[in-house]
Amino acid sequence: MRQVNRSSKARATLAGICVLVLAGCGGQSPLKDMQDAMTKMSEKEALFEKEQDTLQRYEKKEQQLYSKMVQTTKDHTKTVSSYSDQALASATKREEHLKTEKDSMDQSKKEFQSVKESAGRIKDAALKDQADQTVKLIEKRYASYDQLYREYQKALKLDQLLYQSLKKKDKGYEDLKSKLKTVNRSYSKVRKESKKFNQYTDQLNEHKKALYKAADKEAKNS
C-alpha cells in the first residue's frame, strides 16, 4: 500500500538544561519567565509524542490488512469485506487519536502566548534578539504542524474511501489503481510536511540551547 513516515521527533524538552543554565540568574526575570513557559509548552506536547506512536501502529495494521485484501481472490468477497471493516475501524481510531494529538498541540499554543509576552520584556539587546528569533521559529513550527495536520486528515479520508471501495463486488482494477495512486500522492505530502516540521523542531532545539547559553554568560558577567 504505502509507507507513512510521520514525525518521530516532534518535541524536544530542554527543561533540565534550562534549570541548570539559569540557576544563577536570580529572581523571576523575563528570560526566566520565558524559560518556564517553554517548559510548559513541552509538557503540553507530551501526549503529542504518544499519539504519533499510536497512529503509526494503526497505519501499520491497515497496511497489513490492505495487503490481505488485494491478495484475496474475487471468490472470497466476505473475507475481503471483513478485512475492509477492520481497516475502517482502525481508520476511525486514527481519527480519534489524531484529534487528541491536535488538542495537545493546541494546549501548547496557549502556553506560547506567555513565551511571546516574556520575550517582549527582555531588555538586553542581544538576548532580546535571540528571544525574538526563538519566538518566530516557534510560530513557524506551529504553522508547519497545522499544515501537517490538514494533509494527514486528507490522507486518512482517502484511506477510508479506498477501504470502502474494496468492499464492492464489482470493483474495477483501474478504479482501485487510481484511488491507490491518489492515496500515495496524499501521503507523499504528509511525509513532506512531517520532514519540514521535524526540521523546525531541530532548529528550535538549537535556538533554545543558544538562548540559554547566552543567558548563562550574561548571569556570570553580572
Backbone as a chain_set.jsonl record, in Angstrom:
{"seq": "MRQVNRSSKARATLAGICVLVLAGCGGQSPLKDMQDAMTKMSEKEALFEKEQDTLQRYEKKEQQLYSKMVQTTKDHTKTVSSYSDQALASATKREEHLKTEKDSMDQSKKEFQSVKESAGRIKDAALKDQADQTVKLIEKRYASYDQLYREYQKALKLDQLLYQSLKKKDKGYEDLKSKLKTVNRSYSKVRKESKKFNQYTDQLNEHKKALYKAADKEAKNS", "coords": {"N": [[0.846, -1.202, 0.0], [1.134, 1.824, 1.168], [3.932, 3.382, 2.626], [4.138, 5.168, 5.571], [5.782, 7.854, 6.798], [5.754, 9.365, 9.515], [6.234, 12.157, 11.8], [8.822, 11.556, 14.077], [10.226, 12.784, 15.994], [9.091, 15.044, 17.238], [9.078, 16.723, 19.411], [11.153, 18.464, 21.691], [12.424, 18.399, 24.809], [13.826, 20.668, 26.929], [13.957, 21.153, 29.571], [15.573, 20.369, 31.809], [18.11, 21.357, 31.095], [17.521, 24.063, 30.976], [16.969, 24.761, 33.649], [19.45, 24.342, 34.894], [21.117, 26.139, 33.523], [20.021, 28.648, 34.066], [20.206, 28.926, 36.735], [21.747, 30.73, 38.149], [20.704, 33.219, 37.653], [18.808, 34.521, 39.192], [15.829, 35.794, 40.813], [12.621, 36.405, 39.16], [13.187, 36.875, 36.247], [12.455, 38.264, 32.964], [13.491, 36.488, 31.062], [13.69, 34.151, 32.525], [10.995, 33.735, 33.002], [10.212, 33.264, 30.41], [11.586, 30.905, 29.903], [10.261, 29.189, 31.72], [7.704, 29.165, 30.595], [8.216, 27.965, 28.104], [8.973, 25.471, 28.978], [6.53, 24.553, 29.974], [5.149, 24.481, 27.583], [6.413, 22.319, 26.325], [5.67, 20.285, 28.078], [2.924, 20.182, 27.629], [2.922, 19.035, 25.154], [3.417, 16.401, 25.556], [1.516, 14.347, 25.218], [1.278, 14.516, 22.516], [3.544, 13.299, 21.362], [3.095, 10.652, 22.197], [0.686, 10.033, 20.884], [1.498, 10.073, 18.229], [3.026, 7.74, 18.015], [1.006, 5.879, 18.457], [-0.667, 6.339, 16.247], [1.016, 5.497, 14.196], [1.108, 2.761, 14.718], [-1.515, 1.954, 14.12], [-1.551, 2.63, 11.42], [0.287, 0.787, 10.373], [-1.07, -1.576, 10.904], [-3.279, -1.275, 9.203], [-2.021, -1.283, 6.733], [-1.182, -3.915, 6.598], [-3.648, -5.207, 6.568], [-4.641, -4.213, 4.182], [-2.902, -5.41, 2.345], [-3.69, -8.054, 2.635], [-6.286, -7.864, 1.662], [-5.978, -7.242, -1.107], [-4.739, -9.494, -1.948], [-6.549, -11.465, -1.69], [-8.8, -13.602, -3.404], [-11.446, -13.02, -5.873], [-13.54, -14.709, -5.284], [-13.834, -14.756, -2.597], [-15.378, -12.736, -1.26], [-16.606, -12.11, 1.174], [-14.574, -12.397, 2.987], [-12.831, -10.379, 2.177], [-14.491, -8.215, 2.692], [-14.615, -8.341, 5.445], [-11.962, -7.808, 6.173], [-11.832, -5.239, 5.2], [-13.697, -3.925, 6.823], [-12.358, -4.09, 9.252], [-10.151, -2.517, 8.69], [-11.397, -0.055, 8.274], [-12.394, 0.395, 10.819], [-10.017, 0.694, 12.184], [-9.071, 3.005, 10.956], [-10.956, 4.81, 11.888], [-10.265, 4.85, 14.557], [-7.82, 6.039, 14.297], [-8.601, 8.615, 13.57], [-9.642, 9.492, 15.993], [-7.383, 9.474, 17.662], [-5.816, 11.269, 16.294], [-7.19, 13.627, 16.721], [-6.786, 13.897, 19.47], [-4.049, 14.296, 19.458], [-3.93, 16.736, 18.092], [-5.321, 18.37, 19.902], [-3.505, 18.375, 21.987], [-1.372, 19.822, 20.873], [-2.68, 22.245, 20.501], [-3.067, 23.024, 23.15], [-0.448, 23.467, 23.836], [0.058, 25.689, 22.263], [-1.363, 27.645, 23.626], [0.213, 28.121, 25.856], [2.278, 29.301, 24.598], [1.696, 31.975, 24.271], [2.489, 33.161, 26.628], [5.207, 32.883, 26.381], [5.798, 34.639, 24.265], [5.022, 37.063, 25.434], [6.819, 37.265, 27.561], [9.26, 37.331, 26.197], [9.047, 39.785, 24.991], [9.581, 41.497, 27.081], [12.241, 41.421, 27.645], [15.233, 43.149, 28.164], [17.986, 43.342, 27.495], [19.736, 43.803, 24.543], [21.037, 41.899, 22.845], [20.2, 39.429, 23.933], [17.469, 39.777, 23.656], [17.194, 39.807, 20.901], [17.864, 37.16, 20.277], [15.832, 35.888, 21.668], [13.587, 36.828, 20.316], [14.013, 35.675, 17.803], [13.699, 33.017, 18.488], [11.007, 32.995, 19.188], [9.821, 33.551, 16.676], [10.559, 31.253, 15.319], [9.192, 29.293, 16.737], [6.608, 30.003, 16.041], [6.646, 29.417, 13.301], [6.978, 26.685, 13.458], [4.568, 25.858, 14.652], [2.789, 26.623, 12.619], [3.664, 24.921, 10.648], [2.967, 22.465, 11.756], [0.171, 22.696, 11.704], [-0.331, 22.596, 8.966], [0.649, 20.036, 8.416], [-1.179, 18.548, 9.892], [-3.567, 19.077, 8.492], [-2.969, 17.908, 5.992], [-2.647, 15.252, 6.751], [-5.177, 14.628, 7.651], [-6.595, 14.717, 5.215], [-5.361, 12.582, 3.859], [-6.097, 10.443, 5.472], [-8.871, 10.375, 5.114], [-8.953, 9.647, 2.44], [-7.898, 7.093, 2.607], [-10.01, 5.821, 3.914], [-11.995, 5.947, 1.95], [-10.825, 4.289, 0.061], [-10.797, 1.812, 1.401], [-13.53, 1.407, 1.629], [-14.268, 1.14, -1.068], [-13.071, -1.256, -1.71], [-14.756, -3.108, -0.673], [-16.772, -3.429, -2.454], [-18.356, -5.588, -4.766], [-18.179, -5.36, -7.497], [-15.858, -4.034, -8.034], [-13.45, -2.337, -9.97], [-10.279, -2.882, -11.513], [-8.815, -0.7, -12.576], [-10.065, 1.439, -11.361], [-9.463, 1.028, -8.644], [-6.707, 1.187, -8.808], [-6.401, 3.853, -9.506], [-7.438, 5.111, -7.219], [-5.617, 4.231, -5.293], [-3.3, 5.437, -6.205], [-3.932, 8.08, -5.76], [-4.099, 8.08, -2.981], [-1.442, 7.445, -2.272], [-0.147, 9.688, -3.3], [-1.164, 11.616, -1.641], [-0.117, 10.857, 0.841], [2.495, 11.312, 0.327], [2.658, 14.041, 0.475], [2.132, 14.301, 3.165], [4.45, 13.165, 4.276], [6.314, 15.009, 3.373], [5.528, 17.357, 4.724], [5.847, 16.449, 7.32], [8.599, 16.091, 7.454], [9.423, 18.741, 7.207], [8.346, 19.822, 9.53], [9.82, 18.432, 11.462], [12.343, 19.485, 10.935], [12.011, 22.159, 11.721], [11.616, 21.685, 14.421], [14.111, 20.657, 15.204], [15.697, 22.898, 14.666], [14.598, 24.664, 16.488], [15.379, 23.508, 18.891], [18.128, 23.99, 18.802], [18.13, 26.784, 18.866], [17.07, 27.207, 21.396], [19.084, 26.15, 23.037], [21.196, 27.901, 22.42], [20.109, 30.294, 23.316], [19.838, 29.91, 26.093], [22.473, 29.46, 26.767], [23.581, 31.925, 26.242], [22.253, 33.386, 28.169], [23.279, 32.293, 30.472], [25.924, 33.114, 30.297], [25.556, 35.857, 30.483], [24.587, 36.036, 33.086], [26.789, 35.256, 34.584], [28.521, 37.322, 34.083], [27.348, 39.429, 35.259]], "CA": [[0.0, 0.0, 0.0], [2.035, 2.955, 1.253], [4.646, 3.528, 3.886], [3.938, 6.512, 6.078], [6.865, 8.255, 7.689], [5.335, 10.542, 10.279], [7.26, 12.736, 12.663], [9.195, 10.728, 15.216], [10.979, 13.6, 16.95], [8.363, 16.298, 17.132], [9.203, 17.581, 20.581], [12.435, 18.359, 22.396], [12.281, 19.009, 26.112], [15.101, 21.141, 27.444], [13.686, 21.647, 30.93], [16.741, 20.162, 32.657], [19.145, 22.296, 30.674], [17.084, 25.413, 31.325], [17.113, 24.968, 35.083], [20.872, 24.439, 35.205], [21.71, 27.337, 32.928], [19.502, 29.879, 34.641], [20.226, 28.835, 38.188], [22.392, 31.889, 38.76], [20.139, 34.472, 37.149], [18.123, 35.173, 40.289], [14.55, 36.428, 40.573], [11.828, 35.954, 38.025], [13.486, 37.752, 35.121], [11.67, 37.927, 31.763], [14.053, 35.305, 30.413], [13.289, 33.003, 33.353], [9.572, 33.53, 32.71], [10.157, 32.684, 29.074], [12.01, 29.511, 30.055], [9.178, 28.459, 32.381], [6.608, 28.997, 29.637], [8.622, 26.983, 27.105], [8.919, 24.164, 29.634], [5.118, 24.178, 29.992], [4.814, 24.12, 26.201], [6.904, 20.959, 26.105], [4.848, 19.379, 28.88], [1.624, 20.048, 26.961], [3.098, 18.219, 23.956], [3.744, 15.017, 25.933], [0.53, 13.478, 24.565], [1.524, 14.593, 21.082], [4.5, 12.237, 21.019], [2.439, 9.37, 22.429], [-0.306, 9.806, 19.837], [2.189, 9.759, 16.976], [3.357, 6.313, 18.063], [-0.253, 5.138, 18.312], [-1.089, 6.475, 14.853], [1.871, 4.641, 13.372], [0.701, 1.364, 14.918], [-2.737, 1.744, 13.346], [-1.183, 2.669, 9.998], [0.921, -0.493, 10.053], [-2.144, -2.569, 10.914], [-4.073, -1.097, 7.983], [-1.197, -1.714, 5.603], [-1.233, -5.378, 6.593], [-5.0, -5.584, 6.142], [-4.75, -3.905, 2.756], [-2.177, -6.462, 1.626], [-4.546, -9.248, 2.65], [-7.444, -7.609, 0.795], [-5.636, -7.305, -2.526], [-4.268, -10.846, -2.253], [-7.697, -12.378, -1.615], [-9.455, -13.761, -4.706], [-12.802, -12.489, -6.011], [-14.49, -15.676, -4.742], [-13.888, -14.632, -1.145], [-15.803, -11.351, -1.004], [-16.901, -11.929, 2.6], [-13.292, -12.226, 3.666], [-12.375, -9.031, 1.832], [-15.354, -7.277, 3.409], [-14.214, -8.389, 6.85], [-10.698, -7.077, 6.261], [-12.141, -3.832, 4.958], [-14.341, -3.404, 8.037], [-11.303, -3.943, 10.261], [-9.339, -1.366, 8.291], [-12.209, 1.133, 8.516], [-12.44, 0.584, 12.269], [-8.698, 1.201, 12.539], [-9.011, 4.389, 10.482], [-11.763, 5.597, 12.819], [-9.429, 5.016, 15.747], [-6.801, 7.043, 13.952], [-9.242, 9.926, 13.65], [-9.763, 9.849, 17.406], [-6.054, 9.779, 18.197], [-5.352, 12.484, 15.619], [-7.824, 14.739, 17.427], [-6.081, 14.037, 20.743], [-2.758, 14.887, 19.111], [-4.182, 18.152, 17.761], [-5.678, 19.051, 21.148], [-2.257, 18.539, 22.725], [-0.646, 20.926, 20.266], [-3.439, 23.469, 20.77], [-2.768, 23.405, 24.527], [0.91, 24.012, 23.8], [-0.042, 27.024, 21.669], [-1.847, 28.578, 24.644], [1.372, 28.472, 26.676], [3.171, 30.106, 23.761], [1.381, 33.389, 24.466], [3.328, 33.616, 27.732], [6.561, 32.954, 25.834], [5.875, 35.89, 23.498], [4.937, 38.199, 26.354], [8.083, 37.326, 28.315], [10.312, 37.743, 25.255], [8.881, 41.213, 24.751], [10.034, 42.257, 28.251], [13.692, 41.306, 27.784], [15.864, 44.444, 27.889], [19.292, 43.184, 26.853], [19.531, 43.787, 23.092], [21.485, 40.636, 22.25], [19.299, 38.372, 24.386], [16.143, 40.017, 23.08], [17.249, 39.374, 19.504], [17.804, 35.706, 20.277], [14.497, 35.51, 22.129], [12.65, 37.112, 19.219], [14.23, 34.643, 16.784], [13.094, 31.789, 19.01], [9.557, 33.172, 19.069], [9.464, 33.41, 15.263], [10.736, 29.852, 14.95], [8.071, 28.559, 17.335], [5.437, 30.308, 15.216], [6.785, 28.651, 12.068], [6.774, 25.273, 13.807], [3.126, 25.658, 14.82], [2.177, 26.712, 11.297], [4.035, 23.691, 9.958], [2.129, 21.383, 12.286], [-1.201, 22.872, 11.21], [-0.347, 22.095, 7.586], [0.809, 18.587, 8.527], [-2.463, 18.033, 10.373], [-4.538, 19.131, 7.39], [-2.594, 16.916, 4.988], [-2.898, 13.922, 7.291], [-6.629, 14.458, 7.63], [-6.973, 14.402, 3.843], [-4.866, 11.241, 3.55], [-6.905, 9.487, 6.226], [-10.168, 10.287, 4.436], [-8.735, 8.884, 1.203], [-7.772, 5.701, 3.046], [-11.348, 5.317, 4.205], [-12.67, 5.748, 0.663], [-10.206, 3.12, -0.558], [-11.287, 0.623, 2.096], [-14.94, 1.25, 1.256], [-14.353, 0.669, -2.448], [-12.633, -2.655, -1.754], [-15.872, -3.95, -0.253], [-17.696, -3.599, -3.572], [-18.133, -6.799, -5.554], [-17.891, -5.005, -8.888], [-14.738, -3.088, -8.072], [-12.599, -2.497, -11.135], [-8.84, -2.744, -11.253], [-8.367, 0.652, -12.898], [-10.603, 2.345, -10.353], [-8.656, 0.836, -7.439], [-5.374, 1.697, -9.119], [-6.494, 5.307, -9.455], [-7.612, 5.505, -5.818], [-4.362, 3.983, -4.599], [-2.372, 6.466, -6.648], [-4.318, 9.307, -5.06], [-3.71, 7.896, -1.583], [0.018, 7.543, -2.188], [0.221, 11.081, -3.557], [-1.535, 12.359, -0.444], [0.843, 10.557, 1.905], [3.756, 11.943, -0.052], [2.549, 15.391, 1.035], [2.257, 14.142, 4.616], [5.866, 12.966, 4.582], [6.989, 16.278, 3.113], [5.227, 18.27, 5.822], [6.445, 15.873, 8.522], [10.028, 16.407, 7.39], [9.548, 20.175, 7.468], [8.056, 20.013, 10.947], [10.987, 17.936, 12.195], [13.435, 20.441, 10.752], [11.728, 23.294, 12.595], [11.829, 21.224, 15.789], [15.56, 20.598, 15.419], [16.186, 24.276, 14.703], [14.141, 25.248, 17.747], [16.264, 22.979, 19.933], [19.398, 24.718, 18.729], [17.877, 28.152, 19.315], [16.912, 27.159, 22.853], [20.405, 25.954, 23.633], [21.954, 29.144, 22.247], [19.494, 31.316, 24.162], [20.176, 29.653, 27.491], [23.92, 29.624, 26.9], [23.802, 33.373, 26.309], [21.725, 33.834, 29.46], [24.243, 31.846, 31.47], [27.079, 34.014, 30.178], [25.131, 37.16, 30.998], [24.458, 35.93, 34.535], [28.15, 35.174, 35.151], [29.177, 38.618, 33.914], [26.629, 40.473, 36.011]], "C": [[0.877, 1.247, 0.0], [2.706, 2.966, 2.609], [4.504, 4.976, 4.334], [5.02, 6.839, 7.096], [6.475, 9.528, 8.408], [6.463, 11.017, 11.185], [7.545, 11.838, 13.85], [9.985, 11.507, 16.261], [10.386, 14.998, 16.985], [8.511, 17.21, 18.333], [10.576, 17.39, 21.201], [12.302, 19.096, 23.708], [13.65, 19.386, 26.655], [14.968, 21.647, 28.874], [14.899, 21.515, 31.834], [17.846, 21.142, 32.362], [18.785, 23.71, 31.126], [17.33, 25.703, 32.803], [18.575, 25.158, 35.467], [21.462, 25.763, 34.73], [21.283, 28.609, 33.636], [19.558, 29.909, 36.163], [20.799, 30.083, 38.844], [21.783, 33.21, 38.366], [19.403, 35.253, 38.222], [16.819, 35.815, 39.876], [13.781, 35.806, 39.422], [12.032, 36.946, 36.882], [12.609, 37.367, 33.944], [12.174, 36.67, 31.074], [13.702, 34.042, 31.182], [11.81, 32.694, 33.122], [9.392, 32.846, 31.355], [10.535, 31.203, 29.126], [10.908, 28.664, 30.678], [8.035, 28.169, 31.404], [6.95, 27.966, 28.568], [8.637, 25.568, 27.684], [7.479, 23.662, 29.669], [4.64, 23.783, 28.595], [5.203, 22.675, 25.922], [6.059, 19.952, 26.858], [3.498, 19.137, 28.217], [1.721, 19.143, 25.73], [3.446, 16.765, 24.272], [2.794, 14.03, 25.249], [0.746, 13.424, 23.063], [2.455, 13.472, 20.639], [3.853, 10.86, 21.127], [1.468, 9.039, 21.306], [0.34, 9.502, 18.49], [2.537, 8.273, 16.91], [2.107, 5.463, 17.845], [-0.748, 5.18, 16.867], [-0.265, 5.566, 13.941], [1.509, 3.173, 13.52], [-0.554, 1.047, 14.118], [-2.447, 1.758, 11.841], [-0.591, 1.338, 9.559], [-0.129, -1.599, 9.977], [-2.952, -2.491, 9.624], [-3.304, -1.514, 6.74], [-1.226, -3.232, 5.473], [-2.599, -5.874, 6.112], [-5.191, -5.324, 4.655], [-4.065, -4.98, 1.917], [-3.015, -7.735, 1.543], [-5.734, -9.074, 1.699], [-7.107, -7.788, -0.682], [-5.138, -8.688, -2.931], [-5.39, -11.874, -2.223], [-8.416, -12.422, -2.952], [-10.88, -13.224, -4.684], [-13.845, -13.423, -5.385], [-14.65, -15.556, -3.226], [-14.242, -13.193, -0.741], [-16.107, -11.093, 0.474], [-15.618, -11.693, 3.394], [-12.742, -10.827, 3.423], [-13.171, -7.988, 2.605], [-14.981, -7.203, 4.884], [-12.916, -7.607, 7.065], [-10.94, -5.574, 6.12], [-12.778, -3.194, 6.185], [-13.314, -3.18, 9.141], [-10.437, -2.71, 9.969], [-10.092, -0.056, 8.552], [-12.297, 1.436, 10.01], [-11.112, 1.169, 12.761], [-8.566, 2.666, 12.14], [-9.82, 5.317, 11.388], [-11.0, 5.859, 14.106], [-8.349, 6.066, 15.492], [-7.367, 8.45, 14.036], [-9.306, 10.412, 15.096], [-8.407, 10.258, 17.982], [-5.456, 11.027, 17.543], [-5.931, 13.712, 16.305], [-7.128, 14.985, 18.768], [-4.723, 14.695, 20.531], [-2.91, 16.382, 18.852], [-4.519, 18.948, 19.023], [-4.427, 19.329, 21.983], [-1.46, 19.718, 22.185], [-1.357, 22.26, 20.507], [-3.193, 23.962, 22.197], [-1.367, 24.018, 24.618], [0.882, 25.44, 23.262], [-0.494, 28.065, 22.701], [-0.694, 29.04, 25.538], [2.326, 29.389, 25.91], [2.913, 31.597, 23.932], [2.23, 33.974, 25.599], [4.786, 33.753, 27.288], [6.752, 34.281, 25.097], [5.897, 37.105, 24.424], [6.252, 38.377, 27.125], [9.231, 37.808, 27.429], [10.248, 39.248, 25.005], [9.38, 42.077, 25.889], [11.542, 42.183, 28.467], [14.359, 42.611, 27.332], [17.183, 44.32, 27.138], [19.097, 42.972, 25.352], [19.876, 42.44, 22.458], [20.56, 39.489, 22.636], [17.912, 38.52, 23.78], [16.101, 39.555, 21.627], [17.152, 37.85, 19.404], [16.419, 35.205, 20.679], [13.467, 35.709, 21.016], [12.782, 36.081, 18.096], [13.599, 33.317, 17.204], [11.581, 31.84, 18.879], [9.102, 32.953, 17.622], [9.554, 31.947, 14.814], [9.614, 28.985, 15.519], [6.81, 28.774, 16.505], [5.463, 29.507, 13.915], [6.52, 27.166, 12.321], [5.285, 24.969, 13.981], [2.404, 25.68, 13.469], [2.461, 25.45, 10.493], [3.195, 22.52, 10.453], [0.702, 21.483, 11.751], [-1.338, 22.342, 9.786], [-0.216, 20.566, 7.571], [-0.501, 17.94, 8.946], [-3.505, 17.994, 9.252], [-4.237, 18.064, 6.339], [-2.883, 15.493, 5.476], [-4.395, 13.63, 7.323], [-7.112, 14.044, 6.236], [-6.581, 12.965, 3.483], [-5.712, 10.175, 4.239], [-8.264, 9.29, 5.559], [-10.051, 9.468, 3.145], [-8.547, 7.399, 1.504], [-9.152, 5.085, 3.246], [-12.137, 5.048, 2.922], [-12.135, 4.506, -0.052], [-10.73, 1.841, 0.079], [-12.75, 0.345, 1.746], [-15.072, 0.659, -0.14], [-13.943, -0.791, -2.57], [-13.734, -3.617, -1.332], [-16.843, -4.245, -1.404], [-17.343, -4.82, -4.407], [-17.686, -6.479, -6.976], [-16.723, -4.021, -9.011], [-13.83, -3.386, -9.264], [-11.145, -2.221, -10.813], [-8.376, -1.309, -11.482], [-8.837, 1.667, -11.864], [-9.782, 2.252, -9.062], [-7.252, 1.397, -7.623], [-5.342, 3.217, -9.004], [-6.606, 5.806, -8.011], [-6.301, 5.339, -5.037], [-3.319, 5.034, -4.96], [-2.652, 7.783, -5.931], [-3.909, 9.249, -3.596], [-2.206, 8.087, -1.414], [0.505, 8.982, -2.383], [-0.067, 11.935, -2.304], [-0.543, 12.116, 0.689], [2.237, 11.094, 1.584], [3.794, 13.365, 0.505], [2.696, 15.351, 2.553], [3.727, 14.006, 5.005], [6.657, 14.257, 4.4], [6.779, 17.248, 4.268], [5.825, 17.772, 7.138], [7.931, 16.201, 8.587], [10.268, 17.875, 7.728], [9.334, 20.47, 8.955], [9.237, 19.564, 11.808], [12.161, 18.907, 12.106], [13.246, 21.665, 11.644], [11.968, 22.918, 14.056], [13.313, 21.186, 16.122], [16.156, 22.002, 15.531], [15.807, 24.953, 16.021], [15.006, 24.77, 18.91], [17.576, 23.749, 19.977], [19.246, 26.152, 19.223], [17.741, 28.204, 20.836], [18.269, 27.051, 23.539], [21.227, 27.242, 23.572], [21.43, 30.242, 23.171], [19.888, 31.127, 25.617], [21.676, 29.766, 27.752], [24.259, 31.104, 27.036], [23.337, 33.916, 27.658], [22.681, 33.462, 30.583], [25.47, 32.752, 31.492], [26.766, 35.372, 30.761], [25.066, 37.149, 32.511], [25.834, 35.914, 35.205], [28.867, 36.517, 35.092], [28.528, 39.724, 34.758], [27.033, 40.498, 37.486]], "O": [[1.321, 1.684, -1.062], [2.104, 2.598, 3.617], [4.728, 5.899, 3.551], [5.148, 6.175, 8.124], [6.816, 10.63, 7.978], [7.499, 10.367, 11.315], [6.628, 11.407, 14.548], [10.369, 10.956, 17.292], [11.08, 15.996, 16.79], [8.104, 18.37, 18.273], [11.101, 16.277, 21.231], [12.088, 20.308, 23.714], [14.522, 18.533, 26.822], [15.764, 22.466, 29.331], [15.227, 22.454, 32.558], [18.454, 21.698, 33.277], [19.641, 24.457, 31.598], [17.839, 26.766, 33.159], [18.902, 26.031, 36.271], [22.212, 26.419, 35.454], [22.075, 29.538, 33.793], [19.016, 30.815, 36.796], [20.4, 30.456, 39.947], [22.325, 34.254, 38.731], [19.364, 36.483, 38.19], [16.684, 36.319, 38.761], [14.213, 34.835, 38.801], [11.153, 37.756, 36.588], [12.068, 36.262, 33.916], [11.384, 35.877, 30.561], [13.447, 32.993, 30.59], [11.418, 31.529, 33.055], [8.539, 31.976, 31.183], [9.901, 30.362, 28.489], [10.646, 27.55, 30.223], [7.476, 27.072, 31.39], [6.093, 27.181, 28.163], [8.355, 24.595, 26.985], [7.227, 22.483, 29.423], [3.831, 22.868, 28.441], [4.426, 21.907, 25.356], [5.761, 18.879, 26.335], [2.984, 18.018, 28.237], [0.725, 18.553, 25.31], [3.736, 15.984, 23.366], [3.231, 12.99, 24.757], [0.442, 12.423, 22.414], [2.184, 12.78, 19.658], [4.038, 10.008, 20.259], [1.426, 7.905, 20.828], [-0.219, 8.747, 17.694], [2.361, 7.631, 15.874], [2.144, 4.456, 17.138], [-1.198, 4.167, 16.331], [-0.801, 4.942, 13.025], [1.593, 2.416, 12.554], [-0.646, -0.015, 13.503], [-3.033, 0.983, 11.085], [-0.931, 0.823, 8.494], [-0.08, -2.453, 9.091], [-3.273, -3.516, 9.022], [-3.89, -2.043, 5.795], [-1.286, -3.767, 4.366], [-2.689, -6.836, 5.35], [-5.823, -6.113, 3.953], [-4.599, -5.406, 0.893], [-3.045, -8.407, 0.512], [-6.136, -10.016, 1.017], [-7.866, -8.413, -1.423], [-5.115, -9.02, -4.116], [-5.218, -13.008, -2.669], [-8.622, -11.379, -3.574], [-11.453, -13.0, -3.617], [-14.921, -12.969, -4.997], [-15.523, -16.199, -2.644], [-13.515, -12.536, 0.005], [-15.89, -9.988, 0.971], [-15.584, -10.903, 4.338], [-12.251, -10.172, 4.342], [-12.618, -7.009, 3.106], [-15.025, -6.135, 5.494], [-12.793, -6.841, 8.02], [-10.34, -4.758, 6.82], [-12.448, -2.065, 6.549], [-13.39, -2.196, 9.877], [-10.05, -1.97, 10.874], [-9.501, 0.929, 8.995], [-12.278, 2.598, 10.416], [-11.089, 2.029, 13.642], [-8.017, 3.473, 12.89], [-9.429, 6.459, 11.63], [-11.074, 6.948, 14.675], [-8.019, 6.869, 16.365], [-6.7, 9.369, 14.511], [-9.057, 11.582, 15.386], [-8.296, 11.256, 18.695], [-4.683, 11.751, 18.168], [-5.245, 14.724, 16.456], [-6.905, 16.131, 19.158], [-4.299, 15.541, 21.318], [-2.117, 17.19, 19.335], [-4.052, 20.075, 19.189], [-4.307, 20.383, 22.607], [-0.933, 20.52, 22.956], [-0.704, 23.287, 20.695], [-3.117, 25.167, 22.435], [-1.134, 24.96, 25.375], [1.607, 26.304, 23.756], [-0.066, 29.218, 22.658], [-0.633, 30.205, 25.929], [3.082, 30.155, 26.508], [3.827, 32.402, 23.754], [2.64, 35.134, 25.542], [5.508, 34.631, 27.762], [7.759, 34.962, 25.29], [6.673, 38.041, 24.233], [6.729, 39.496, 27.312], [10.07, 38.598, 27.863], [11.277, 39.9, 24.83], [9.587, 43.276, 25.7], [12.065, 42.819, 29.382], [14.077, 43.112, 26.243], [17.463, 45.114, 26.24], [18.375, 42.065, 24.939], [19.118, 41.908, 21.646], [20.177, 38.678, 21.793], [17.261, 37.534, 23.433], [15.108, 38.986, 21.173], [16.443, 37.32, 18.549], [15.9, 34.24, 20.117], [12.592, 34.87, 20.804], [11.783, 35.665, 17.509], [13.04, 32.592, 16.381], [10.947, 30.853, 18.506], [8.118, 32.256, 17.374], [8.729, 31.472, 14.033], [9.144, 28.057, 14.861], [6.035, 27.842, 16.289], [4.438, 28.985, 13.477], [5.913, 26.483, 11.496], [4.8, 23.94, 13.51], [1.523, 24.86, 13.211], [1.605, 24.97, 9.749], [2.762, 21.682, 9.662], [0.097, 20.474, 11.387], [-2.341, 21.716, 9.442], [-0.896, 19.89, 6.8], [-0.885, 16.9, 8.411], [-4.226, 17.01, 9.088], [-5.148, 17.394, 5.852], [-3.312, 14.638, 4.7], [-4.821, 12.507, 7.05], [-7.933, 13.136, 6.098], [-7.363, 12.229, 2.882], [-6.007, 9.132, 3.655], [-8.749, 8.163, 5.453], [-10.947, 8.693, 2.809], [-8.991, 6.547, 0.734], [-9.42, 3.97, 2.8], [-12.854, 4.053, 2.819], [-12.888, 3.768, -0.687], [-11.071, 0.89, -0.624], [-13.153, -0.808, 1.587], [-15.897, -0.226, -0.367], [-14.431, -1.493, -3.456], [-13.651, -4.815, -1.606], [-17.631, -5.188, -1.337], [-16.175, -5.057, -4.716], [-16.917, -7.225, -7.582], [-16.628, -3.272, -9.983], [-13.489, -4.539, -9.529], [-10.832, -1.415, -9.937], [-7.628, -0.762, -10.672], [-8.129, 2.617, -11.531], [-9.446, 3.272, -8.46], [-6.683, 2.001, -6.713], [-4.391, 3.795, -8.478], [-5.965, 6.783, -7.626], [-5.93, 6.191, -4.23], [-2.545, 5.467, -4.106], [-1.732, 8.504, -5.545], [-3.434, 10.236, -3.034], [-1.758, 8.804, -0.52], [1.441, 9.431, -1.722], [0.69, 12.845, -1.966], [-0.17, 13.042, 1.408], [3.052, 11.301, 2.482], [4.84, 13.834, 0.953], [3.299, 16.239, 3.155], [4.192, 14.652, 5.945], [7.559, 14.558, 5.181], [7.723, 17.884, 4.738], [6.256, 18.568, 7.971], [8.456, 16.546, 9.646], [11.208, 18.207, 8.45], [10.056, 21.269, 9.552], [9.606, 20.24, 12.768], [12.879, 19.121, 13.082], [14.2, 22.151, 12.252], [12.462, 23.731, 14.838], [13.726, 21.631, 17.193], [17.008, 22.261, 16.381], [16.589, 25.713, 16.592], [15.326, 25.547, 19.81], [18.068, 24.112, 21.046], [20.122, 26.675, 19.913], [18.234, 29.129, 21.482], [18.558, 27.769, 24.497], [21.871, 27.625, 24.548], [22.202, 31.017, 23.734], [20.235, 32.092, 26.297], [22.09, 30.132, 28.852], [25.111, 31.488, 27.837], [23.968, 34.812, 28.22], [22.867, 34.226, 31.53], [25.985, 33.107, 32.552], [27.594, 35.973, 31.446], [25.442, 38.126, 33.159], [26.012, 36.496, 36.275], [29.711, 36.82, 35.935], [29.093, 40.802, 34.94], [26.522, 41.314, 38.253]]}, "num_chains": 1, "name": "protein.A"}
